[in-house]
Amino acid sequence: MSEDGSDPEELFHPAFVVRALEWAEQLTPEELLAAAKIDQVSASGYIPKAALVRLVRRHRVEGAKELSDRLSHALIMRAYAFAHAVCRKFGNEQRELVHEAMTAFLDDLAKKDSIDWWEITFDRELKNRIKDAYRRLFKRHRDRSVTFGEEHERSDGGKHAARVARDASLAAIAEKYLKTPERRRLFMLIMSGDLPIEAPDGTEDLVRLTGKAKSTLAGLKQQFTRIIQDALEEKG
């Protein structure tokens, strides 16, 4: 029987997740938060992302919302870094694929309390969501051979790391303040993307990408900007 009472014939935590959860129980909240930020598998204190999903949900269910939110932020940052690494070969399409996959993850993280595949094989599940996004968004390239790579460091003066950190912060705000997957998706596209709302002389813009009117997107950007401002004021 898993810790949340799920049927063991359906889903259960693998041994490496169980070990991580048992170890995490011995930590203080601050020690747990420090460990959650470690992203090197070989580093001492590393907690797998699959185990972090369970910890985020566990503390949310137990009423420790602040701890759950802070753990969620660390998890989202690591998940974004992994998703960007997997998608980096797609060039201009990278950001949209990452957003689509992460929206699916954030929706499951926010809505579900019981064990699911995110708590078992996180990286494989995220790759599957990226593949789903690829099939949905790029049907015209259905016959293209795609190989999803592993994460590698990039030497770009820290720009990639800064972008991942920014996206993770925005994703944490979206998860906390926006209720639907579509709203979270639009939030990320508008607030973290590089596309303009409308580019009559260009080939890509948010009007074309979302199918929404320029005025609608401008209104959403104002709403989302206020949400970010409120979130920052609440935090500090």
C-alpha positions as a Markdown table, in Angstrom:
| # | Residue | x | y | z |
|---|---|---|---|---|
| 1 | Met | 0.0 | 0.0 | 0.0 |
| 2 | Ser | 1.4 | 3.4 | -0.9 |
| 3 | Glu | 1.5 | 6.2 | 1.6 |
| 4 | Asp | -1.7 | 7.8 | 0.1 |
| 5 | Gly | -3.7 | 4.6 | 0.2 |
| 6 | Ser | -3.6 | 3.8 | -3.6 |
| 7 | Asp | -4.2 | 0.3 | -4.8 |
| 8 | Pro | -0.7 | -1.3 | -5.0 |
| 9 | Glu | -1.8 | -3.2 | -8.1 |
| 10 | Glu | -2.2 | 0.0 | -9.9 |
| 11 | Leu | 0.6 | 2.4 | -9.0 |
| 12 | Phe | 3.3 | 2.4 | -6.3 |
| 13 | His | 6.4 | 4.3 | -5.5 |
| 14 | Pro | 9.6 | 2.7 | -6.8 |
| 15 | Ala | 12.4 | 2.0 | -4.2 |
| 16 | Phe | 14.4 | 5.1 | -5.0 |
| 17 | Val | 11.4 | 7.3 | -4.3 |
| 18 | Val | 10.6 | 5.5 | -1.1 |
| 19 | Arg | 14.1 | 5.9 | 0.1 |
| 20 | Ala | 14.0 | 9.6 | -0.7 |
| 21 | Leu | 10.7 | 10.1 | 1.1 |
| 22 | Glu | 12.0 | 8.3 | 4.2 |
| 23 | Trp | 15.1 | 10.4 | 4.3 |
| 24 | Ala | 13.1 | 13.6 | 3.8 |
| 25 | Glu | 11.1 | 12.8 | 6.9 |
| 26 | Gln | 14.2 | 13.4 | 9.0 |
| 27 | Leu | 14.8 | 16.9 | 7.7 |
| 28 | Thr | 13.7 | 20.2 | 9.1 |
| 29 | Pro | 11.6 | 22.4 | 6.7 |
| 30 | Glu | 14.7 | 24.5 | 5.8 |
| 31 | Glu | 16.9 | 21.5 | 5.3 |
| 32 | Leu | 14.2 | 20.0 | 3.0 |
| 33 | Leu | 13.9 | 23.2 | 1.0 |
| 34 | Ala | 17.7 | 23.3 | 0.6 |
| 35 | Ala | 17.7 | 19.7 | -0.6 |
| 36 | Ala | 14.9 | 20.3 | -3.0 |
| 37 | Lys | 17.0 | 22.8 | -4.9 |
| 38 | Ile | 19.8 | 20.4 | -5.6 |
| 39 | Asp | 19.7 | 19.3 | -9.2 |
| 40 | Gln | 22.8 | 17.2 | -9.5 |
| 41 | Val | 21.9 | 13.5 | -9.2 |
| 42 | Ser | 25.3 | 12.6 | -7.7 |
| 43 | Ala | 25.2 | 15.4 | -5.1 |
| 44 | Ser | 24.7 | 14.7 | -1.5 |
| 45 | Gly | 21.1 | 15.4 | -0.4 |
| 46 | Tyr | 19.7 | 15.1 | -3.9 |
| 47 | Ile | 15.9 | 14.4 | -3.9 |
| 48 | Pro | 14.5 | 13.0 | -7.2 |
| 49 | Lys | 11.8 | 15.1 | -8.9 |
| 50 | Ala | 9.4 | 12.2 | -8.5 |
| 51 | Ala | 9.8 | 12.3 | -4.7 |
| 52 | Leu | 9.4 | 16.1 | -4.7 |
| 53 | Val | 6.0 | 15.7 | -6.4 |
| 54 | Arg | 4.8 | 13.6 | -3.5 |
| 55 | Leu | 6.3 | 16.0 | -0.9 |
| 56 | Val | 4.5 | 19.0 | -2.5 |
| 57 | Arg | 1.2 | 17.1 | -2.4 |
| 58 | Arg | 1.8 | 15.7 | 1.0 |
| 59 | His | 2.4 | 19.0 | 2.7 |
| 60 | Arg | -0.5 | 20.6 | 0.8 |
| 61 | Val | -2.9 | 18.0 | 2.1 |
| 62 | Glu | -1.5 | 18.2 | 5.6 |
| 63 | Gly | -2.1 | 22.0 | 5.6 |
| 64 | Ala | 1.5 | 23.1 | 5.3 |
| 65 | Lys | 0.7 | 25.3 | 2.4 |
| 66 | Glu | 3.7 | 27.6 | 2.6 |
| 67 | Leu | 6.1 | 24.7 | 2.7 |
| 68 | Ser | 4.3 | 23.0 | -0.2 |
| 69 | Asp | 4.4 | 26.2 | -2.3 |
| 70 | Arg | 8.2 | 26.7 | -1.7 |
| 71 | Leu | 8.9 | 23.1 | -2.5 |
| 72 | Ser | 6.7 | 23.5 | -5.6 |
| 73 | His | 8.8 | 26.4 | -6.8 |
| 74 | Ala | 12.0 | 24.4 | -6.5 |
| 75 | Leu | 10.4 | 21.5 | -8.3 |
| 76 | Ile | 9.1 | 23.7 | -11.1 |
| 77 | Met | 12.5 | 25.3 | -11.6 |
| 78 | Arg | 14.1 | 21.8 | -12.0 |
| 79 | Ala | 11.3 | 20.6 | -14.2 |
| 80 | Tyr | 11.7 | 23.7 | -16.5 |
| 81 | Ala | 15.4 | 23.2 | -16.7 |
| 82 | Phe | 14.9 | 19.5 | -17.8 |
| 83 | Ala | 12.2 | 20.4 | -20.3 |
| 84 | His | 14.3 | 23.2 | -21.9 |
| 85 | Ala | 17.2 | 20.8 | -22.2 |
| 86 | Val | 15.0 | 18.1 | -23.9 |
| 87 | Cys | 13.5 | 20.7 | -26.3 |
| 88 | Arg | 16.5 | 22.8 | -27.1 |
| 89 | Lys | 17.0 | 21.2 | -30.5 |
| 90 | Phe | 13.6 | 22.5 | -31.7 |
| 91 | Gly | 14.9 | 26.1 | -32.0 |
| 92 | Asn | 12.0 | 28.6 | -32.2 |
| 93 | Glu | 9.5 | 26.0 | -31.3 |
| 94 | Gln | 11.3 | 25.1 | -28.0 |
| 95 | Arg | 9.4 | 27.6 | -25.8 |
| 96 | Glu | 5.9 | 26.5 | -27.0 |
| 97 | Leu | 6.7 | 22.9 | -26.5 |
| 98 | Val | 8.0 | 23.5 | -23.0 |
| 99 | His | 5.0 | 25.5 | -22.1 |
| 100 | Glu | 2.6 | 22.9 | -23.4 |
| 101 | Ala | 4.3 | 20.1 | -21.5 |
| 102 | Met | 4.7 | 22.1 | -18.3 |
| 103 | Thr | 1.1 | 23.2 | -18.4 |
| 104 | Ala | 0.0 | 19.6 | -18.3 |
| 105 | Phe | 2.4 | 18.9 | -15.4 |
| 106 | Leu | 1.3 | 22.0 | -13.4 |
| 107 | Asp | -2.4 | 21.0 | -13.9 |
| 108 | Asp | -1.7 | 17.5 | -12.5 |
| 109 | Leu | 0.4 | 18.8 | -9.7 |
| 110 | Ala | -2.3 | 21.3 | -8.6 |
| 111 | Lys | -5.4 | 19.1 | -9.0 |
| 112 | Lys | -4.2 | 15.6 | -7.9 |
| 113 | Asp | -3.3 | 14.4 | -4.4 |
| 114 | Ser | -3.0 | 10.7 | -5.1 |
| 115 | Ile | 0.0 | 8.9 | -6.6 |
| 116 | Asp | 0.4 | 9.1 | -10.4 |
| 117 | Trp | 3.2 | 8.6 | -12.9 |
| 118 | Trp | 4.8 | 11.9 | -12.0 |
| 119 | Glu | 5.7 | 10.3 | -8.7 |
| 120 | Ile | 7.1 | 7.2 | -10.4 |
| 121 | Thr | 9.0 | 8.1 | -13.5 |
| 122 | Phe | 9.0 | 11.9 | -13.6 |
| 123 | Asp | 11.5 | 12.5 | -16.4 |
| 124 | Arg | 9.9 | 9.9 | -18.7 |
| 125 | Glu | 6.4 | 11.4 | -18.0 |
| 126 | Leu | 7.6 | 14.9 | -18.9 |
| 127 | Lys | 9.2 | 13.6 | -22.1 |
| 128 | Asn | 5.9 | 11.9 | -23.0 |
| 129 | Arg | 4.1 | 15.2 | -22.5 |
| 130 | Ile | 6.6 | 17.0 | -24.7 |
| 131 | Lys | 6.1 | 14.3 | -27.4 |
| 132 | Asp | 2.3 | 14.8 | -27.1 |
| 133 | Ala | 2.8 | 18.6 | -27.5 |
| 134 | Tyr | 5.0 | 18.0 | -30.5 |
| 135 | Arg | 2.3 | 15.8 | -32.2 |
| 136 | Arg | -0.4 | 18.4 | -31.4 |
| 137 | Leu | 1.4 | 21.5 | -32.5 |
| 138 | Phe | 3.4 | 20.2 | -35.4 |
| 139 | Lys | 1.2 | 17.7 | -37.3 |
| 140 | Arg | 2.6 | 18.9 | -40.5 |
| 141 | His | 5.9 | 17.3 | -39.5 |
| 142 | Arg | 4.3 | 14.0 | -38.5 |
| 143 | Asp | 6.9 | 12.0 | -40.4 |
| 144 | Arg | 9.9 | 13.8 | -38.9 |
| 145 | Ser | 12.2 | 11.6 | -36.9 |
| 146 | Val | 12.5 | 13.0 | -33.4 |
| 147 | Thr | 15.1 | 12.0 | -30.8 |
| 148 | Phe | 14.7 | 13.5 | -27.4 |
| 149 | Gly | 18.1 | 14.3 | -25.8 |
| 150 | Glu | 19.3 | 14.4 | -22.3 |
| 151 | Glu | 20.1 | 17.4 | -20.2 |
| 152 | His | 23.5 | 19.1 | -20.8 |
| 153 | Glu | 25.1 | 22.3 | -19.5 |
| 154 | Arg | 25.1 | 25.3 | -21.8 |
| 155 | Ser | 27.8 | 28.0 | -21.9 |
| 156 | Asp | 25.8 | 31.2 | -22.8 |
| 157 | Gly | 26.9 | 33.6 | -20.1 |
| 158 | Gly | 24.1 | 32.5 | -17.8 |
| 159 | Lys | 21.3 | 33.6 | -20.1 |
| 160 | His | 19.7 | 30.1 | -20.3 |
| 161 | Ala | 19.8 | 29.7 | -16.5 |
| 162 | Ala | 18.3 | 33.2 | -16.0 |
| 163 | Arg | 15.5 | 32.4 | -18.4 |
| 164 | Val | 14.8 | 29.1 | -16.7 |
| 165 | Ala | 14.7 | 30.8 | -13.3 |
| 166 | Arg | 12.3 | 33.5 | -14.7 |
| 167 | Asp | 10.0 | 30.9 | -16.2 |
| 168 | Ala | 10.0 | 28.8 | -13.0 |
| 169 | Ser | 9.0 | 31.9 | -11.0 |
| 170 | Leu | 6.2 | 32.8 | -13.4 |
| 171 | Ala | 5.0 | 29.2 | -13.5 |
| 172 | Ala | 4.9 | 29.1 | -9.7 |
| 173 | Ile | 2.7 | 32.3 | -9.8 |
| 174 | Ala | 0.5 | 30.8 | -12.4 |
| 175 | Glu | 0.0 | 27.6 | -10.4 |
| 176 | Lys | -1.0 | 29.5 | -7.3 |
| 177 | Tyr | -3.2 | 32.2 | -8.8 |
| 178 | Leu | -4.7 | 30.8 | -12.0 |
| 179 | Lys | -7.3 | 28.1 | -11.8 |
| 180 | Thr | -7.5 | 26.6 | -15.3 |
| 181 | Pro | -4.8 | 25.0 | -17.5 |
| 182 | Glu | -5.8 | 27.3 | -20.4 |
| 183 | Arg | -5.3 | 30.5 | -18.2 |
| 184 | Arg | -1.9 | 29.2 | -17.0 |
| 185 | Arg | -0.9 | 28.4 | -20.6 |
| 186 | Leu | -1.9 | 31.9 | -21.8 |
| 187 | Phe | -0.1 | 33.5 | -18.8 |
| 188 | Met | 3.1 | 31.7 | -19.6 |
| 189 | Leu | 2.9 | 32.5 | -23.4 |
| 190 | Ile | 2.2 | 36.2 | -22.8 |
| 191 | Met | 4.4 | 36.9 | -19.8 |
| 192 | Ser | 7.4 | 34.8 | -20.5 |
| 193 | Gly | 7.4 | 34.5 | -24.3 |
| 194 | Asp | 9.4 | 36.5 | -26.8 |
| 195 | Leu | 6.5 | 36.8 | -29.2 |
| 196 | Pro | 4.7 | 40.1 | -29.7 |
| 197 | Ile | 1.0 | 40.3 | -29.4 |
| 198 | Glu | 0.7 | 41.3 | -33.1 |
| 199 | Ala | 3.4 | 41.4 | -35.8 |
| 200 | Pro | 1.7 | 42.3 | -39.1 |
| 201 | Asp | 5.0 | 42.1 | -40.9 |
| 202 | Gly | 6.2 | 39.0 | -39.2 |
| 203 | Thr | 5.4 | 35.3 | -39.4 |
| 204 | Glu | 4.8 | 34.6 | -35.7 |
| 205 | Asp | 2.8 | 36.5 | -33.0 |
| 206 | Leu | 0.4 | 35.7 | -30.2 |
| 207 | Val | -2.7 | 36.5 | -32.2 |
| 208 | Arg | -1.8 | 33.8 | -34.7 |
| 209 | Leu | -0.5 | 31.3 | -32.0 |
| 210 | Thr | -3.6 | 31.6 | -29.7 |
| 211 | Gly | -6.3 | 32.5 | -32.2 |
| 212 | Lys | -7.4 | 35.4 | -29.9 |
| 213 | Ala | -8.0 | 39.0 | -30.8 |
| 214 | Lys | -5.3 | 41.6 | -30.2 |
| 215 | Ser | -7.6 | 43.5 | -27.7 |
| 216 | Thr | -8.2 | 40.3 | -25.8 |
| 217 | Leu | -4.5 | 39.5 | -25.4 |
| 218 | Ala | -3.7 | 43.1 | -24.4 |
| 219 | Gly | -6.4 | 42.9 | -21.7 |
| 220 | Leu | -5.0 | 39.6 | -20.5 |
| 221 | Lys | -1.5 | 41.0 | -20.3 |
| 222 | Gln | -2.7 | 43.8 | -18.1 |
| 223 | Gln | -4.5 | 41.3 | -15.8 |
| 224 | Phe | -1.5 | 39.0 | -15.7 |
| 225 | Thr | 0.8 | 42.0 | -14.9 |
| 226 | Arg | -1.4 | 42.9 | -11.9 |
| 227 | Ile | -1.3 | 39.2 | -10.7 |
| 228 | Ile | 2.5 | 39.3 | -10.8 |
| 229 | Gln | 2.6 | 42.6 | -9.0 |
| 230 | Asp | 0.2 | 41.3 | -6.3 |
| 231 | Ala | 2.3 | 38.1 | -6.0 |
| 232 | Leu | 5.5 | 40.0 | -5.5 |
| 233 | Glu | 3.9 | 42.3 | -2.9 |
| 234 | Glu | 2.5 | 39.3 | -1.0 |
| 235 | Lys | 5.9 | 37.7 | -1.0 |
| 236 | Gly | 7.9 | 40.6 | 0.1 |
